[in-house]
Amino acid sequence: MSMVGKHGYLYGTAMIVALAAAVPAAAQTNEELKSEIQFLKERLQKLEEKQNKLEQKSAAQDQQVIESGNDKVKLSISGQVNRGVLFADNGDDSEVFHVDNDNSSTRLRFIGEGELDSDITVGTQIEVQFESNSTAAISFDQDSPAGPNNFTERKLEIFADSKTLGRLWIGQGDTASNGTSEIDLSGTAVVAYSGIGDLAGGLEFSDGSGALGPSISDVFSNFDGLSRDDRARYDTPGLYGFKGSVSAIDGGAWDAGITYGGDFNGVKVAAAAAYANASSRAGFDQYNGSVSVLTPIGISVTAAAGMREDDGSGDDPVFYYGKLAYTFSAIDFGDTTFGIDFAQTDDLDVAGDEFRSYAIFAVQNIDDIGTELYIGARNHELDREGASFDDLFAVLAGARVKF
C-alpha cells in the first residue's frame, strides 16, 4: 500500500468510528455522550500522531542517500568552506581583500574504506581544495582575485592499515615530516598557528618608494617538513603514545618523523619532530619540531622551531615560534579562545634577514552548526641590511564551516 493510501485509510477509519458512535448518541445521557466524544478525540489524536510519524519516515526515505559504487566499501564525504575579509597595510598601500583563508583552505574530501579482515583495512582518499583569492596568493598590485580558479590536489592516495603492523600509504599525500612544526592544542589554528604566512603570505613589504618588496612568504617559513607530495610512506603502530613515520618521495628526497600524544591527569601533551633530506631536489637538509600542552583550566602553551642546512653558501636559516592561549566556555554554543603568538625566521631570503611577527586573535566555536568564527590581527617586521621596510599589518576576520 502506498503512503498516500495508508494516510487515507487512517483518516477513513477515524471518520467511520466517529459516525458509528454518533448513531446511538441520541439515546445516551449527556455524561455518556461527553465521555464517548472524549474517547473519540483521543483516538483521532493517536491516529494523527501515527500519520505524522509515517510522513516523517517517508520524507527521510525520499532523501537522496550517497552510497559507494561497491557495497563492501564505506564511502565518507566531508569538507569545509573557509572565507574571510582581510585588511592589510604595508605603510605605502592599504587594501581590503575578500579571501579564502589559507590557514585551512576551502576543500572537499572523499574517503573509501573496506575491511579485508579483522586486522586490515584498505582505503582510498581524494582531497582537493578550491581557493578563490587565497590569502597565500593575493598581492597589493592585483586587479582581480588571485587564482587558480580550479580544484588543486591535496591528497590522492591509497592506504592499508593494520592494527598490528601499522599503515602503508602510496600516492600524493602527507610526507612523514609534514605537520611536525604545527602541533597545536589551542584550537586556534584556523586563524593563527606556526605557519603564520598563511594569513597574508602573498602580500609584499614596501620600502616607502611605492615599489613592492619581498612578500611575507619569501622571508618566512616554519620549515614544516616536505609538505604533501607523491611518496610511499609507512607509519608504525602506536606504542605508549609514540608513533614513527618514514617516507620516500619522488625526486630522491626522503624524511622521517616521530609524534607523541599523552594525557597526564588531565594535562594533554602533543609533540612531533622530524628530519627531511631534500638535497637531491632542493639542496637542503632540514630539522624541525613542535610541542603543545593544554591544561584542564584551558590554558595552552605551544612552541615550534626549525633549522635548514643549505647546501649553498650563506647562513643556515632558522625559525622560532611561541603561542599562549586560553579557552573557556563563555556561551552555550561552544568554546571561546583568545591567544597571542610570536614568530621569527632569520636568513631565509637573503643572508642577514631578520623577520618577526606577533599577533592577537580570538576563535568562537558554534558546535551545533560545525562553525568557527575568528578574527586575528598580525604585524610583520623585516630587517634587511641596506634596505628599510615598513611594517606590514594585517587583520583577518571570517568563518570556517565544516560539513
MIBA-395831 format. One line per field, with one value per residue (C-alpha): residue number from 1; x, y, z negated. Coordinates in Angstrom, 2 decimals. Layout:
REM residues N
k NUM	...
east X	...
north Y	...
up Z	...
END
This chain:
REM residues 403
k 1	2	3	4	5	6	7	8	9	10	11	12	13	14	15	16	17	18	19	20	21	22	23	24	25	26	27	28	29	30	31	32	33	34	35	36	37	38	39	40	41	42	43	44	45	46	47	48	49	50	51	52	53	54	55	56	57	58	59	60	61	62	63	64	65	66	67	68	69	70	71	72	73	74	75	76	77	78	79	80	81	82	83	84	85	86	87	88	89	90	91	92	93	94	95	96	97	98	99	100	101	102	103	104	105	106	107	108	109	110	111	112	113	114	115	116	117	118	119	120	121	122	123	124	125	126	127	128	129	130	131	132	133	134	135	136	137	138	139	140	141	142	143	144	145	146	147	148	149	150	151	152	153	154	155	156	157	158	159	160	161	162	163	164	165	166	167	168	169	170	171	172	173	174	175	176	177	178	179	180	181	182	183	184	185	186	187	188	189	190	191	192	193	194	195	196	197	198	199	200	201	202	203	204	205	206	207	208	209	210	211	212	213	214	215	216	217	218	219	220	221	222	223	224	225	226	227	228	229	230	231	232	233	234	235	236	237	238	239	240	241	242	243	244	245	246	247	248	249	250	251	252	253	254	255	256	257	258	259	260	261	262	263	264	265	266	267	268	269	270	271	272	273	274	275	276	277	278	279	280	281	282	283	284	285	286	287	288	289	290	291	292	293	294	295	296	297	298	299	300	301	302	303	304	305	306	307	308	309	310	311	312	313	314	315	316	317	318	319	320	321	322	323	324	325	326	327	328	329	330	331	332	333	334	335	336	337	338	339	340	341	342	343	344	345	346	347	348	349	350	351	352	353	354	355	356	357	358	359	360	361	362	363	364	365	366	367	368	369	370	371	372	373	374	375	376	377	378	379	380	381	382	383	384	385	386	387	388	389	390	391	392	393	394	395	396	397	398	399	400	401	402	403
east 0.00	1.36	1.97	-0.96	-3.18	-2.10	-2.86	-6.29	-7.04	-6.18	-8.39	-11.22	-11.04	-11.26	-14.33	-16.14	-15.54	-16.88	-20.02	-20.76	-20.57	-22.89	-25.88	-26.85	-25.70	-29.23	-30.25	-27.33	-27.15	-25.11	-22.36	-22.10	-22.04	-19.28	-17.24	-17.56	-16.71	-13.57	-12.63	-13.06	-10.96	-8.13	-8.45	-8.26	-5.24	-3.39	-4.20	-2.92	0.32	0.81	0.22	2.84	5.39	4.65	5.07	8.41	9.63	8.54	10.37	13.57	13.32	12.83	16.13	19.00	21.44	25.06	26.43	29.66	29.72	30.94	28.59	31.55	33.28	32.15	32.22	32.53	32.22	33.28	34.79	34.65	34.30	36.56	36.00	37.06	37.73	41.35	42.52	46.22	48.52	52.20	52.83	52.52	49.25	46.20	43.65	40.61	40.51	37.69	39.67	39.83	41.74	44.82	45.26	42.68	41.51	38.09	38.18	36.31	37.23	36.20	37.34	36.54	37.29	36.81	37.80	39.94	39.70	39.50	43.04	43.47	41.54	42.23	41.14	41.48	41.42	40.78	41.07	41.08	40.91	39.36	40.62	39.41	41.67	43.76	45.49	48.70	48.43	47.00	49.12	48.82	49.01	46.34	43.37	41.25	41.01	44.09	43.68	43.91	40.16	40.09	40.49	44.07	45.37	45.94	45.65	45.21	46.25	45.69	46.39	46.46	46.04	46.92	46.34	49.42	51.75	50.98	49.88	51.29	50.40	51.01	50.28	50.00	49.65	51.39	55.08	56.38	57.61	54.54	52.73	55.59	56.12	52.40	51.38	48.87	46.24	44.94	42.07	43.06	44.88	42.09	43.48	46.88	49.44	53.14	52.52	51.86	52.42	49.02	47.21	48.62	51.65	51.22	51.39	54.54	56.55	57.19	60.30	58.23	59.15	56.00	57.78	56.81	59.48	59.62	56.41	55.85	56.20	59.57	61.09	59.19	58.95	58.14	60.24	57.34	58.95	58.36	54.63	52.44	54.00	54.00	55.52	55.41	55.01	54.99	53.67	54.44	51.69	51.32	53.36	52.89	51.70	54.61	54.37	57.14	56.90	59.21	58.61	60.41	59.48	59.51	62.80	65.00	64.08	63.18	62.16	61.36	59.29	58.05	54.91	53.68	50.35	49.58	47.34	48.71	45.93	44.01	47.05	47.20	50.59	51.34	54.71	56.47	59.98	61.31	64.30	64.00	66.67	65.88	69.46	68.73	65.92	66.06	69.62	68.96	68.54	66.02	65.33	62.15	59.69	56.89	55.19	51.87	50.41	46.76	45.85	42.46	41.82	42.03	45.49	47.64	51.28	52.72	56.26	57.97	61.43	63.33	66.63	67.56	71.09	71.50	73.94	74.71	76.58	75.25	73.95	71.58	68.08	66.32	62.77	61.14	57.52	55.62	51.92	49.91	46.13	43.18	39.99	36.81	33.06	31.54	28.34	26.41	27.18	30.79	34.25	35.81	39.59	41.85	45.56	48.80	51.85	55.29	57.29	60.76	62.68	66.24	68.37	65.73	65.51	68.73	71.59	71.23	67.44	65.52	61.77	59.49	55.74	53.36	49.58	46.46	43.43	40.13	38.06	34.42	33.08	29.41	29.27	25.73	26.43	30.10	31.24	34.16	34.09	37.52	39.46	43.20	45.45	49.11	52.08	55.06	58.54	61.53	65.05	67.45	70.89	70.91	67.11	64.35	60.92	57.79	55.86	53.07	49.90	47.01	43.62	41.63	38.05	35.94	34.23	35.01	32.01	32.66	30.34
north 0.00	3.49	6.12	8.17	5.08	4.42	8.00	7.88	4.60	6.07	9.09	6.92	4.65	7.63	9.00	5.62	5.23	8.73	8.20	4.81	6.28	9.15	6.90	5.78	9.01	10.42	7.66	8.28	10.62	13.81	12.36	9.20	11.28	13.53	10.51	8.88	12.12	12.46	8.87	9.53	12.70	10.79	8.05	10.58	12.29	8.98	8.29	11.74	11.20	7.89	9.60	12.27	9.60	7.83	11.10	11.81	8.30	8.74	12.09	10.53	7.70	10.19	11.95	11.10	8.67	8.72	5.22	3.68	2.04	-1.05	-2.21	-3.62	-0.24	2.55	6.00	9.17	12.68	15.74	19.15	22.81	26.36	28.98	32.57	35.87	39.56	40.71	44.27	44.92	47.96	47.94	51.61	52.61	50.97	49.62	47.22	45.15	41.64	39.08	35.89	32.16	31.60	29.52	28.63	25.95	26.23	25.51	21.81	18.60	15.11	11.56	8.57	4.98	2.13	-1.62	-4.29	-7.10	-8.92	-8.09	-6.62	-4.93	-2.03	-0.87	2.56	5.48	9.22	12.03	15.54	18.65	22.36	25.25	28.66	31.92	34.81	32.73	34.66	32.94	34.25	37.79	40.83	44.57	45.18	42.68	43.93	40.78	37.84	35.62	32.12	29.41	29.13	25.34	22.35	21.61	18.40	17.84	14.06	11.33	8.15	4.51	3.13	-0.21	-0.03	-2.91	-2.71	-4.86	-3.83	-0.12	1.78	1.97	4.89	5.21	8.29	12.06	12.91	13.94	13.14	11.77	15.22	17.21	18.80	18.26	22.02	22.55	20.56	22.83	22.03	25.59	25.24	28.46	27.11	28.37	31.89	31.53	28.71	28.33	28.68	32.39	33.05	31.53	34.59	37.07	35.35	36.71	40.36	42.40	44.76	48.32	50.49	53.65	54.38	52.83	49.73	46.34	44.38	40.73	39.01	37.55	34.04	34.99	35.79	33.41	29.62	27.32	24.57	22.15	19.17	18.39	19.14	16.87	15.06	11.88	9.36	5.96	6.30	3.90	4.62	2.30	1.18	3.40	2.48	4.34	7.38	7.37	6.71	6.78	7.55	7.43	8.26	8.01	10.94	11.46	13.00	11.18	13.07	11.25	12.09	10.59	11.81	10.86	12.04	11.75	12.25	11.73	12.76	13.26	13.79	15.94	17.74	16.95	16.86	16.52	16.76	15.95	16.08	15.34	15.21	15.81	15.20	17.18	17.56	15.74	18.08	21.29	21.41	21.30	19.15	20.19	19.62	20.75	20.03	21.36	20.73	21.83	21.50	22.03	22.24	21.36	25.05	25.92	27.48	26.16	26.74	25.91	26.14	25.21	25.55	24.51	24.80	24.32	23.35	24.90	23.20	26.60	29.49	31.76	31.33	28.47	29.88	29.22	29.54	30.01	30.18	30.51	30.81	31.35	30.81	30.48	28.51	28.90	28.34	31.82	30.80	27.58	27.49	26.37	27.20	30.64	31.03	34.09	33.95	35.71	34.45	35.39	34.05	34.70	33.49	34.57	34.37	32.72	35.01	36.98	36.32	38.63	38.99	39.11	38.61	38.88	38.70	38.89	38.58	38.61	36.55	35.00	31.99	31.27	27.77	27.18	23.42	22.70	24.02	22.98	26.60	28.63	32.43	34.04	37.27	37.87	40.91	40.36	42.69	41.72	43.24	42.76	43.99	43.78	45.27	48.12	48.41	49.85	48.24	49.50	47.09	45.14	44.98	42.62	41.83	38.77	38.02	35.18	31.84	28.20	25.90	22.16	19.50
up 0.00	0.88	-1.81	-0.44	-0.65	-4.22	-5.23	-3.57	-5.28	-8.70	-8.19	-6.81	-9.83	-12.16	-10.37	-10.36	-14.07	-14.69	-12.56	-14.06	-17.51	-16.58	-15.66	-19.17	-20.73	-20.97	-23.35	-25.65	-28.63	-28.35	-30.55	-28.46	-25.29	-26.62	-27.66	-24.26	-22.43	-24.57	-23.73	-20.01	-20.25	-21.90	-19.29	-16.47	-18.07	-18.21	-14.57	-13.60	-15.55	-13.77	-10.44	-11.24	-12.06	-8.78	-6.88	-8.59	-7.76	-4.16	-3.92	-5.29	-2.77	0.05	-0.78	1.54	-0.06	1.11	1.45	2.63	6.03	4.18	1.43	-0.53	-0.73	-3.09	-1.47	-3.58	-2.17	-4.14	-3.63	-4.57	-3.32	-4.90	-3.83	-5.32	-4.85	-5.08	-5.64	-5.06	-5.19	-4.25	-5.01	-1.35	-0.37	-2.16	-0.71	-1.66	-0.19	-0.17	-0.64	-1.10	-4.34	-3.52	-7.20	-6.37	-2.77	-1.29	-0.39	0.40	-0.78	0.23	-1.84	-0.89	-3.34	-3.27	-5.80	-4.43	-7.74	-11.46	-11.36	-7.97	-6.47	-2.92	-1.78	0.58	0.07	2.52	1.09	3.24	2.49	4.39	3.30	4.79	3.74	1.34	-1.45	-0.35	3.23	3.01	3.89	3.33	7.08	8.20	10.23	9.91	7.48	7.34	8.81	9.77	10.28	10.24	7.95	6.93	5.39	1.72	1.31	3.91	2.17	1.25	-2.22	-4.01	-7.78	-10.12	-13.87	-14.43	-11.58	-11.06	-7.98	-4.45	-2.16	1.59	3.68	3.24	-0.44	-3.64	-3.87	-7.18	-8.20	-7.20	-10.14	-12.58	-13.04	-13.55	-16.63	-18.36	-21.01	-21.42	-18.94	-17.15	-14.09	-11.82	-12.25	-13.97	-14.10	-13.38	-9.63	-10.05	-6.34	-5.58	-6.98	-4.45	-2.93	0.58	-0.46	0.06	-2.14	-0.98	-1.36	-1.10	2.52	3.95	5.24	3.81	1.95	0.87	-0.22	-3.67	-2.21	-0.71	-4.09	-6.39	-6.72	-9.62	-7.94	-8.27	-6.62	-2.96	-2.86	-0.68	2.28	4.35	1.98	0.31	-3.46	-6.38	-9.91	-12.80	-15.21	-18.26	-21.35	-24.66	-22.72	-20.24	-16.53	-13.90	-10.18	-7.17	-3.52	-0.19	2.04	5.78	6.92	4.42	1.23	-1.97	-5.51	-8.91	-11.83	-15.26	-17.06	-20.63	-22.36	-26.03	-28.93	-32.43	-34.98	-32.53	-31.12	-27.39	-25.70	-21.98	-20.24	-16.98	-15.48	-12.01	-9.70	-5.96	-3.32	-0.17	1.09	4.34	5.39	3.34	1.99	-1.75	-4.86	-7.49	-11.19	-12.90	-15.68	-17.87	-21.20	-22.71	-26.20	-27.18	-30.87	-32.42	-33.16	-29.45	-29.30	-26.45	-25.55	-22.12	-20.76	-17.49	-15.95	-12.85	-11.01	-7.37	-6.35	-2.92	-0.55	0.97	-0.58	-3.30	-6.81	-7.55	-8.14	-11.46	-12.75	-16.18	-17.28	-20.57	-21.49	-24.66	-24.57	-26.93	-26.20	-28.24	-27.93	-27.76	-25.96	-25.43	-21.68	-22.12	-23.45	-23.17	-22.83	-22.99	-22.27	-21.36	-19.48	-18.18	-15.23	-13.82	-10.76	-10.01	-6.83	-4.61	-1.57	-1.97	-4.38	-7.35	-7.07	-10.34	-10.07	-13.11	-13.58	-16.51	-16.72	-18.87	-17.92	-19.02	-17.92	-18.79	-18.18	-17.32	-17.71	-16.52	-13.02	-12.71	-12.55	-13.88	-13.86	-14.10	-13.99	-14.12	-13.88	-12.95	-12.49	-10.31	-10.53	-8.21	-8.88	-5.93	-5.57	-3.07	-2.97	-5.10	-5.01	-6.71	-8.92	-7.23	-9.32	-8.55	-10.12	-9.05	-10.14	-8.85	-9.37	-8.70	-8.23	-8.19	-6.78
END
